[in-house]
Amino acid sequence: MSKKITFLLPGSSGKPSGGARIVYEYANRLANRDNSVSIVHAPITRIDSSLKMLIKAIVRYPQRILDKSFRPDRWLQVDKKVRVFWVPCFYEHFIPDGDIVVATAWMTSEWISRYSPRKGEKFYFIQHFEDWDTSKERVEKTWKLPLHKIVIAKWLRNIAKQLGQSVFYIPNALDFHHFFTEVPIHRRKPNRGAMLYHTHEFKGSNYGLEALEKVHRINQKLEMDFFGLPAPPKNLPPWITYHQNPSQVKLRNIYNRAAFFVAPSLSEGWPLPPAEALACGAALVATDIGGHKEYSIHGNTALLSPPKDTDALASNIVKLIDNNELRFRLVINGQKLLNQFTWEKSVTAFEQALYYSCY
């Protein structure tokens, strides 16, 4: 039986975002299962937005209406059956009536908690513990709201348990039609790697760069491809090539050139780039955090090191460069593990969670 499902996404999706990608992937696939799916964006995201934030949002609101830059069309294909809206704020008046309404961030959960039953059964899709732009206490309060909760990682499920909350655990999935091995792993330069660059502190890019500089002092032949949305960081050494906002095809090419992928984050929900790189044949060198451990088992599918420990991270990179047999084994085992994270499985579980909670 089909349902009317509404997702609330804060801000616009004009630029690539892992969290937004996952929401749109679910929307596309749920629509293809005969559900009526809407995604609502708004520039005013917080219930308690400051006057400065309100003025900025109001100024930019008409522009995005005209150029449709709130949509992700430049980097992700949206199914024609999915309705995408840009509204002034998440006030109930602007939200379509339906059977199910889904918050996708801590601020949208606060809005949804106040909606009338006309908007549908209330859900909270949790992709991270989002305390980077608000307090830990406020995030925890949203986890305790009377909403059905879906988490994407076991470490998030553990937090929910500590807070006395029951949740559905549905891990992310990969599109193996877009991310796959084109260049055989034995034909890659062992000293060539790749890394996502991000300006957020919790992404750990500075620690990754510091570790790579230590590796370069040992191995002058080290070559790296960095990619990301921001402009390239200043004073990048010549052995690092930076790719700003690469297309999906370009990104797959970067992954397929890399013998290894460096994932130095301090915290992640269920990160896509390391998994995409592994699917494309790059061995993982990652930090030992909950998000990475969804598919990274030390010594089996990846080499893990403590967050911020650049010596340990550098040592693991050197091990992979010097040991092809180890690198091949990590990739082969990692890809076998990744194969279980299919969209068919995740969407089926997501749909069942929505339907089950409606009865």
Summary of the structure (lengths in Angstrom):
residues: 359
radius of gyration: 20.9
end to end distance: 12.4
largest distance: 63.3
contacts: 1192
relative contact order: 0.12
helix: 40%
strand: 19%
